[in-house]
Amino acid sequence: MPEDKLRLAIIGTGGIARRHITAIQDLFTRGLDDFVVTAACDVDEENLQRLAQQCEETLGRRPALYRDYQALLRDGVCDAVDLCLPHGLHHGVAVDCMDAGLHVLCEKPLGITIRACKVMAEKAAKTGLILSTAVPYRRLRGHRLARWVLNDAGLIGRPMSFFHAYTRPPRRLDPREPVPPALAWRQDRLMSGGGMVMDSGFHYCDGMRDLLGEVVQVSAEVREVISGEPLPLSQAREDTVFAILTFENGAVGAWQWSLSAPGAPLRQVVFYGTQGSLIDTTDSAFTVFHLFFSSGEVQLEDGSVRTWAELEGEYRRAIGEERWEFYYPRGLDDGFGFEIWEFVEAIQGRRQGVEVDGWEGTRSLAVCQAIYESALVGEPVRVADVLSGARRTYQAPIDAHWNL
Ligand SMILES: NC(=O)c1ccc[n+]([C@@H]2O[C@H](COP(=O)([O-])OP(=O)(O)OC[C@H]3O[C@@H](n4cnc5c(N)ncnc54)[C@H](O)[C@@H]3O)[C@@H](O)[C@H]2O)c1
């Protein structure tokens, strides 16, 4: 059937793909409906059928279903793809899609290693197609407001330091229960590339670059403590991280968290400037990964407090209605919806590219990889050396596995 709207296919129909369909439903309800979901692909029949059903019920259309993405490419059923696959598959599938002339929105982390990311970004540059890294959290109102407070509002002075810490007690899995598939590939470093440092941690590293600019150097320890043994990184399923990040603008701070800390829980996300502090007050287990998810406040040196609601009013006046509508079209405040809508708009030439393209996604992954490299070699690592490929001790076996 000929379509006059942009045709999008979803490849990988697991947990996050279902969240993307919910976001698309929200877009359609707002009249941001200049595209259709024409096809979906997965090797897992149950996930595929579940997503097809969701599309039928919420988007009013059942997509064509594929078990093999090459068949989907051959059939020419779409103009763009939304890749929601395990990390090790991102680069290979993305490159095949771009070779077939399709624009690509790829779930984070862009690629499994820096080499994988570069292959993708270079292919996008060569073909002129849009490659977007799907990162929802830096698009949220709270995050954009925090960025304005730190960089433009002049409220807390010059950002100098930050203290980000989170702990929770361990969640012990029942060894008699089978490991769920979405966890199984995450526990395999050759398929995931790593644990929380580059899974939810990708959001943190990307968000911190958005808030404070480029990271110059990283010094880190990455541990598994749940076993009670001090395992080396090569054998560990990381559950505890201490990372000191030094930024180009001179700011320095610590990102420390443990998902295996029995007893007292801890949650603190504070930035200090020369005249005051910016505090993330979101009450969420993910606060140390998804910064300023919903709320925050500013505390000044004289003890006065500026509430989030007050600040948001000032921010909106400062950026103006046109910019506000650009960030939150028709009241949209869902990062997943924004990343998909921005992708559609960029393909149709209504936006100048995307905020987090292939190179930007590569730079964010370089911060995650610098944490691993530093923890493995036991010394500070410069992010530029990770980006250039001069430092890749941690990534080398993963690159070798994928012939990168
Ligand atoms: N933005 C976020 O907040 C967020 C949250 C969760 C996951 N993610 C990202 O989304 C991606 C997918 O994660 P998930 O949690 O949905 O995993 P998942 O395991 O739930 O889903 C992955 C799907 O890919 C399918 N698949 C595997 N190999 C395939 C192949 N060759 N062809 C087609 N399908 C194949 C699996 O069968 C599965 O259905 C990852 O990159 C992850 O980091 C992002």
The ligand as an SDF file (V2000), in Angstrom:
LIG
                    3D

 44 48  0  0  0  0  0  0  0  0999 V2000
   16.4520    4.5120   27.0270 N   0  0  0  0  0  0  0  0  0  0  0  0
   16.2690    3.7080   28.0290 C   0  0  0  0  0  0  0  0  0  0  0  0
   15.9370    4.1390   29.1130 O   0  0  0  0  0  0  0  0  0  0  0  0
   16.4470    2.2290   27.8200 C   0  0  0  0  0  0  0  0  0  0  0  0
   15.8670    1.3290   28.7270 C   0  0  0  0  0  0  0  0  0  0  0  0
   16.0210   -0.0470   28.4760 C   0  0  0  0  0  0  0  0  0  0  0  0
   16.7570   -0.4880   27.3840 C   0  0  0  0  0  0  0  0  0  0  0  0
   17.3240    0.4250   26.5480 N   0  0  0  0  0  0  0  0  0  0  0  0
   18.1430   -0.0310   25.3980 C   0  0  0  0  0  0  0  0  0  0  0  0
   17.2920   -0.6730   24.4480 O   0  0  0  0  0  0  0  0  0  0  0  0
   18.0000   -1.7420   23.8100 C   0  0  0  0  0  0  0  0  0  0  0  0
   17.2110   -3.0330   24.0000 C   0  0  0  0  0  0  0  0  0  0  0  0
   17.0570   -3.2760   25.3850 O   0  0  0  0  0  0  0  0  0  0  0  0
   15.7690   -4.0370   25.9520 P   0  0  0  0  0  0  0  0  0  0  0  0
   15.7500   -3.8020   27.4250 O   0  0  0  0  0  0  0  0  0  0  0  0
   14.5570   -3.7030   25.1800 O   0  0  0  0  0  0  0  0  0  0  0  0
   16.1930   -5.5600   25.6880 O   0  0  0  0  0  0  0  0  0  0  0  0
   15.2430   -6.7980   25.4460 P   0  0  0  0  0  0  0  0  0  0  0  0
   16.0610   -7.9970   25.6500 O   0  0  0  0  0  0  0  0  0  0  0  0
   13.9840   -6.6340   26.2290 O   0  0  0  0  0  0  0  0  0  0  0  0
   14.8460   -6.6430   23.8900 O   0  0  0  0  0  0  0  0  0  0  0  0
   15.7590   -6.9130   22.8600 C   0  0  0  0  0  0  0  0  0  0  0  0
   14.9930   -7.6210   21.7530 C   0  0  0  0  0  0  0  0  0  0  0  0
   15.8670   -7.8090   20.6350 O   0  0  0  0  0  0  0  0  0  0  0  0
   15.5390   -9.0830   20.0810 C   0  0  0  0  0  0  0  0  0  0  0  0
   16.6010   -9.5820   19.2140 N   0  0  0  0  0  0  0  0  0  0  0  0
   17.7790  -10.1750   19.5770 C   0  0  0  0  0  0  0  0  0  0  0  0
   18.4910  -10.4910   18.4720 N   0  0  0  0  0  0  0  0  0  0  0  0
   17.7630  -10.0880   17.3980 C   0  0  0  0  0  0  0  0  0  0  0  0
   17.9690  -10.1290   15.9990 C   0  0  0  0  0  0  0  0  0  0  0  0
   19.0670  -10.6540   15.4580 N   0  0  0  0  0  0  0  0  0  0  0  0
   17.0020   -9.6340   15.1900 N   0  0  0  0  0  0  0  0  0  0  0  0
   15.8550   -9.1090   15.7010 C   0  0  0  0  0  0  0  0  0  0  0  0
   15.6190   -9.0380   17.0490 N   0  0  0  0  0  0  0  0  0  0  0  0
   16.5540   -9.5290   17.8660 C   0  0  0  0  0  0  0  0  0  0  0  0
   15.2880   -9.9540   21.2880 C   0  0  0  0  0  0  0  0  0  0  0  0
   14.6070  -11.1440   20.9520 O   0  0  0  0  0  0  0  0  0  0  0  0
   14.4760   -9.0120   22.1640 C   0  0  0  0  0  0  0  0  0  0  0  0
   13.0970   -9.1100   21.9040 O   0  0  0  0  0  0  0  0  0  0  0  0
   19.3920   -1.7380   24.4300 C   0  0  0  0  0  0  0  0  0  0  0  0
   20.2320   -0.9580   23.6290 O   0  0  0  0  0  0  0  0  0  0  0  0
   19.1780   -1.0720   25.7810 C   0  0  0  0  0  0  0  0  0  0  0  0
   20.3250   -0.4780   26.3350 O   0  0  0  0  0  0  0  0  0  0  0  0
   17.1550    1.7630   26.7240 C   0  0  0  0  0  0  0  0  0  0  0  0
  1  2  1  0
  2  3  2  0
  2  4  1  0
  4  5  1  0
  4 44  2  0
  5  6  2  0
  6  7  1  0
  7  8  2  0
  8  9  1  0
  8 44  1  0
  9 10  1  0
  9 42  1  0
 10 11  1  0
 11 12  1  0
 11 40  1  0
 12 13  1  0
 13 14  1  0
 14 15  2  0
 14 16  1  0
 14 17  1  0
 17 18  1  0
 18 19  2  0
 18 20  1  0
 18 21  1  0
 21 22  1  0
 22 23  1  0
 23 24  1  0
 23 38  1  0
 24 25  1  0
 25 26  1  0
 25 36  1  0
 26 27  1  0
 26 35  1  0
 27 28  2  0
 28 29  1  0
 29 30  1  0
 29 35  2  0
 30 31  1  0
 30 32  2  0
 32 33  1  0
 33 34  2  0
 34 35  1  0
 36 37  1  0
 36 38  1  0
 38 39  1  0
 40 41  1  0
 40 42  1  0
 42 43  1  0
M  CHG  2   8   1  16  -1
M  END
$$$$
